[in-house]
Amino acid sequence: MAERSNPWSLGNALRGMFSRPTIDESTWEDLEDALLTADFGPDITESIIDELRASVTRFKTTDPADLRRMLRETLEERLAKHDSTLKLTARPAVVLVVGVNGVGKTTTIGKFAKFLTVLGRSVVVGAADTFRAAAVEQLATWAERGGAAIVRPQQERQDPASVAFQTVERAQREGFEIAIIDTAGRLQTKSGLMDELGKIRRVIEKQTDIAEVLLVLDATTGQNGVAQAEAFIESAGVTGLVITKLDGSAKGGFVLAVQERTGIPIKLIGQGEGINDLTGFTPHVFVQHLVG
């Protein structure tokens, strides 16, 4: 039951390890296995182990409870190196949401809209992924669930940049506080997709500044997901990451791995399928869930 209620936990491996009477070599082996299983990746795992070994030696402790505290502190310090605050003070605050198809981009927008409306913000969503036939209807459904208005294409295969323009225009005209704009995750060529995103950016920036460009990543795809998204990171001016599908995946280490690999802060995390299952990212809270 504990694992079900605490899906990011490193699980029984850590609990068993920290309940032992002393720190010995098997402790380090088990900790390494646990971190690798949780998708921290070999380099970060080795770095964490080395740092913890040095701390244990420096403080001359053999108490596993001390090691647990040190692990929490190390992870929290690493995660807190980047500012996870969403920059949404502009009015309207325009947010572009980017990412490859299949990572949960559309559902994330609906959940993000709900997250914002619960905080009392008014939200309009722009359906600028006009290349995928089902995308507009999917987004409309999730926008409605999230309590947001939606700007749809006025004709089939409408230029995505014009939909983005109309969304910002409506936000300005009707006083919406936040405008969230969906974008295509796949075109025939990667360069075509980046050109399209560049066009959307230029059109919006003639109207107002872009507050955030959020890249959605699927935790279950791990390092492969980062590789898939590198074109967005290089070309789309990404300001923050949204990690989806953390629920039940035991892949909590991916959060630290992706932030260290990209140098881009985690700003939102999704840990379930429900409309309310997207939250802001707080390193301290995350580590408490992760380590227990």
N, C-alpha and C positions, 0 to 999 in steps of 0.2 A: 504493500500500500504506500509505503514511504516514497518509492520510486515514482509511482503514478502521480502523487501530489507534488513531487519535486522533480520534474522531468529533466532539469539541467544538471542534477547532481551527478558527480562522478561515481556515485553508487556505493555498493557494498565494499568495493575494493578500498576506498578511502576510509570508510567507517571502521572496517576491520583493522586496517593498518594503524589508525590513530588510537585504537583501543588496546593495542599491545603494550606490554610493560616498558619497553625500551626501543630506542632507534638502533637498528642494526643494518647489515648490508642487504638483507631481504626487504627491509623497509624501502630502501632506495630503488631496488629492482621493481617492487610492486608499484611504487609511485610513478616510475618511468612508464610501466605498462599502462597504468590508469590514464596518464596524461596523453599518451599516444592513442589509446582507444577513444579518448574524448576529442581527438582531432586537433590537438595543439600543433602537431607536426614535429618532425624530428629535431629541427634546429632550435625551435622555441623550447621544446621539452628538455633538450640538453642544457640550454642556457638556464632554465629554471632550476634544474637539478643542481647545476654547478653553484648557482647563487645560494640555494638553500643549504647545500653542503658547507659552504663557506660560513654562512650564518650560524649553523649548528656548531661548527668548530669554534667560531669566535666567541659565542656565548657559553661554550662548554656545557651544552645541555644534551641529555639523552631522553628527554621527556617527549613522547609523540604529540602531546597537546601543544608544546611549544612549536613543533614542526608544522602543525595544522595552522597555528596563528601566523607563522612566518609565510606559509603558502598563501593564505588569504591576503596578507599585506603585500606580498610580491605581485600577485595577480592584480590587486586593486591599483597598485602604483603604476603598473604597466598600462592598464586600461585607462587610467586617468590622465595619461600624457597628452591626450587630445581632447578638445572641448566638445562635449556631446550636446551642447545647448542648441536647440533649433532657433534659427534667426528669422523670426516671423513678426518683427515689429513694424515693418512697412505696411502701408495700407493703399491698395491691397498688397499682401505678401504673396508673391507668385512662386509656386513650387513646381518644378519640372520633375516628373518621375520617370526614370529610365531603367532599362535592364532587358536581358534576353527574354524571349517568350518562355513561359513555363515556370518562372520563378515565383509566381504569385503576385505579379505587379497590379493587376486589376483589383484583386481582393484586397491587397494592401492599401490601395487608394480609398476604397470604401471604409476600411478600418481606420485609416488616418483621418478621413472626414468625420467619422464617429468620434474618434479621440478628440478632435478639435471642437466639434459641436457640444460635446459633454463639458468642455471647458468654457462654453458660452460664445464660441467664435462662429460667425456666419461663413459658410463655405460654398463655393461654386466649383464644379469639376468640368474640365474640358476634355471631350472625347477626341483627341487628336491622333489616335491610332486608327487611321481611316483605311489602312491596308488589310486589316483582318476583319472579315465580314461579321464575326460574332462579337468583336471587341466592344462596339458601341452599346449593344444591348446588354452585354455583361456589365459594363461600367455603369449603365443606367440603373440596373438592378442594385448594384452595390452602393451607388451614390444615394439612392432612395433609402436603403437600409441605414446608411450613415447620416441621413438627415441633411443631405446637400442638394443644391440645385445642380442642373447639368446643362451644358451647351453641347448640342449634337451637331454633326455635320449637316448642312442644309441640302446636300446632294451626295450620291454615292461617289466614293473615292475623291472627296473634296481634298484640296491641298491642306495637309496637316497644319501648316503655318497659319493658314487663314482661320482655322478652327481655334488655334491658340490665340490669335489676335482677337477674335470675337469673344473668347472667354475673358480675357483681360478687360476688354471694352465693357462687357456686361458687369464685371466686378467693379469697375470704376463708376459706371453709370448708376448701378443699383446699391452701391455701398457695401458689397461683400468684403469681409476682412481678409479672407484667404482664397486664392485661386489655385487649384491643383490641376495640373495638365498632364494627361496620359500621353505617352509617346509610343511609337512602334518599337518592337523588340527585334524585329527581323525584316530585312529587305533582301533583294537578290544578291546584293554585295554589301560587305561591311562598309566600304567607302561611301556607298549610296546612303546607308543608314546614318552615318556620321554627318554627311552633307545635309541630310534632312533635319537632323537635330540642330546643326549649325544655323540653318535657315529659320527654324522655329525660334532659336535664341535671338537672332538678329531682329526678327519681327517684333518679339516681345520687348526687347531692349529699346526699341523706338518709342514704346509706350511708357515703360517703367523699368526699374531694375528687377533682376531675378533674385529672389531671396535665398532659395535653396535649389540645388539639383541633387535629388536623392536617387542613389543607385540601389535597386533591390537585388539581394543575393539570397539564394536558397542554401540554408545550412547543410542540408543533406547531400548536396553535391560537393561540398568541401572545396579543396584546392582547385579542382576542375572548374568549379563555378567561377572562381576568381579569374582563371585563365580565359574563360568565355567572356568575361566582362571587361577585360583589359582595354578593349577598344573604347568603351565608354569612359573608363578612367582616364585614358590618354586624351580623348577628344571632346568629351561632353562637359568639362568643367565641373566634375562631381564635387559636391561640398559635404556630403554625408552619406552613410550607408544605412540601409534597412535590412536586417537579417530576418528572414522568414523561416518557418518550419523547424523551429528549435524544439517543438513539442515531441517528446518521446524519442528523439534522435540520438541522445547522449553525445551530441556534437558541440557542446558548449565551448570547447576549446577553440573552435573555428572563429568565434567572436574575437578573441585576442589575436589569433593567427592572421585573420584578414585585415585587422586594423594595423598590425605591425608590418604586414606585407605591402599594403597600399599607402600607409601614412594618412588615411582618411578616417575621420571619427565615425564610430557607430552612433546613430542618432535615434533609431527606433528598433525595437525587436518584436517579432511576432511569435507567440508561443502557443498558438491554438488556432482552431478553425472559426471560432465565433467572432462576431462583429466587434466585440470588446477586447479581443485578444491581441491588441497591438499597444505597446506602452513605450514611453520614453526610456532612454537608456541611462541608468545610474550605476556606475562601476561598483560602488559599495554593495548595493542591493543585489546586483547580478552575481557578485562573488559569493555573497552569503548563500544564495540559491545553489550556486555551482559547487561549492566546497561543503556546505552544510555547517 
